[in-house]
Amino acid sequence: MGSKVGTEKISREDGYLYYIGKDGFVWASPMKHNKKGRKKKVGGEKISKEKGFMYYIGKDGFVYKAKMKHA
């Protein structure tokens, strides 16, 4: 559905939520059931965001973007 944006592969850990922050880097934030986890920057690659696109990390670990319908 989306097109691949990043070239860096992100390895995931259980108990973390992954997202692209305002600074353009991939961050991992602990979920509610992960009591010992801390928020941390995961990737070293900076993603330049465009307006009207949603950015996410696919199952293969790369960053993708998809056009939003009503943006």
C-alpha positions in Angstrom: 0.0 0.0 0.0 2.7 2.5 0.9 6.1 3.3 -0.6 9.4 2.6 1.1 11.1 5.7 2.4 13.9 4.6 4.6 16.9 2.4 3.9 17.7 1.5 7.6 16.1 -1.6 9.0 14.6 -1.2 12.5 14.7 -4.3 14.8 11.7 -4.4 17.0 11.5 -5.4 20.7 8.4 -6.6 22.5 6.6 -4.1 24.7 7.5 -1.0 22.7 5.5 1.2 20.3 7.5 2.6 17.4 6.9 5.9 15.6 8.5 8.6 13.6 8.9 11.7 15.8 8.7 15.4 15.0 12.5 15.4 14.6 12.3 12.8 11.8 14.0 9.9 13.7 12.4 6.6 14.7 11.6 6.4 18.4 10.5 3.5 20.7 8.2 4.3 23.6 7.3 1.6 26.2 3.7 0.3 26.2 1.7 0.4 29.4 2.5 -3.2 30.4 6.3 -2.5 30.0 7.1 -1.1 33.4 10.9 -1.0 33.1 11.2 0.4 29.6 12.3 3.9 28.7 11.7 6.1 25.6 14.7 5.9 23.3 15.8 6.9 19.8 16.1 3.7 17.7 17.2 4.7 14.2 20.1 6.9 13.0 18.4 7.8 9.7 16.4 11.1 9.5 13.2 10.9 7.6 11.9 14.1 5.9 8.2 14.2 6.3 5.7 15.6 3.7 2.3 17.0 4.5 -0.6 14.7 3.7 1.3 11.4 4.3 1.2 8.9 7.1 4.5 7.3 8.1 4.8 3.9 9.7 7.2 1.0 10.2 6.3 -2.1 8.2 6.6 -5.7 9.3 9.9 -6.0 7.5 11.4 -3.1 9.7 11.6 -0.4 7.1 9.9 3.0 7.1 7.0 3.5 4.7 4.7 6.4 3.8 1.1 6.3 2.6 -1.1 9.1 1.3 -4.0 10.0 3.6 -7.4 10.3 1.9 -8.7 13.5 3.5 -5.5 15.5 4.2 
